[in-house]
Amino acid sequence: MINFLARLFIRDYRDVEDRRVRSDYGKMSGYVGIGSNILLFAIKLLAGILSNSVAIIADAVNNLMDSMSSIVTVVGFKVSAKPADEDHPFGHARSEYIAGMIVAFVILVVGAELFTNSFHKILYPTGEKFENIVFAILIVSILIKLWQSSFYYKVGKLVDSETIIATGTDSRNDVISTLAVLIGAIIMKITSVDLDGYFGVGVAIFIIVSGISLFKDTISPLLGVMPSKEMVKSLKDLIMEQKCILGIHDMVIHNYGYGETYATVHVEVANTCNFVDIHDVIDNIEKDAKDKLGVSLVIHMDPVIVDDPEVVEMSKRIKKITKEIDEKLSMHDFRMVKGNTHTNLIFDVVVPTEINLSNEEILEKYKGYVKEFEGKYYVVINFDNNYVPLGAH
């Protein structure tokens, strides 16, 4: 079905990496959702009126809310496809996350409403009349929602969209919700015991928990999350495959939505290298990062002294001390500045968030080690945040 619709409505539908094609898939899934959910709302509303069932009418309203969520999805993909402008130099791709957050919010509202209606029904049972046509409508609704959920999941994975996958999860919840209503109707038909309200409360709690989870998943990219290990490794390997690069640090990766990834990194190069040649190498790395990984990379070059034995030896000693203080710490940008009375040992230390030591405590530990050195040395440290764990390099 996906390929059939894609061939009809999406030009170059196989090229899912293309931003326009991806946006068209998102809009297509939204239009499918609008049409199918309005159909479900209409037939469930009919079933609710025929049976005098508050639970079925609430389930119908749930589908109406789903159609509104699909409208949000369409608008979100349309906005996210807009190019960068003066006010939004990084584009509008994060609009997709906002759309997903709205969908999650709608799920929470529907869950809370269903919980209220179901609890009210437990307190004040009403007489329902479940005819065969009502059972048929509920079964057809479940089948449509199963297809809808599968459709959303497949499209979401195809174009790597959390928003569409979240909508698929919502459709799955609707299957459970309608199934609970159907089971309650069957039990009441057979035994005259009204369990609709109890089933409804259980389903509502499930939907609310799911909505909270989806809300967290969609809001995290807006707040800024750690890049994937695969992305970090790919970018690190791309840089370190150049022989002139001795190490890297201070990597920062920002994601502004699908296809909008920006990164900065410091690379260490020997001070003895030809800097004109190094500049050319760095230009090539930045170009490869964009072409191969889709990352707009900016590199800052840090020269490392490799032809002064005293500096090299002291750098090794400080690195050893760093690991003795804590294995998770790392040091870079080491230099020595000699004066008449003392020598400054200047370097940066990267402190991961999981380390319990404060910066002041780490500094005091370094001072304690350096006091044992022959000569007079002062420690000057710049502490860095560990935005991207790089491991050893």
ABEGO torsion letter per residue (X at the ends): XAAAAAAAABBGAABAABAAAAAAAAAAAAAAAAAAAAAAAAAAAAAAAAAGBAAAAAAAAAAAAAAAAAAAAAAAAAAAABBBBAABAAEAAAAAAAAAAAAAAAAAAAAAAAAAAAAAAAABBBBBBBBAAAAAAAAAAAAAAAAAAAAAAAAAAAAGBAAAAAAAAAAAAAAAAAAAAAAAAAAAAAAGBBAAAAAAAAAAAAAAAAAAAAAAAAAAAAAEBBBBAAAAAAAAAAAAABAABABBBGBBBBBAEBGBBBBBBBBBBBAABBAAAAAAAAAAAAAAAAAAAGBBBBBBBBBBBAABAAAAAAAAAAAAAAAAABAABBBBGBBBBBBAABBBBBBBBBBBAABABBAAAAAAAAAAAAAABBEBBBBBBBBBBBABBAEBX
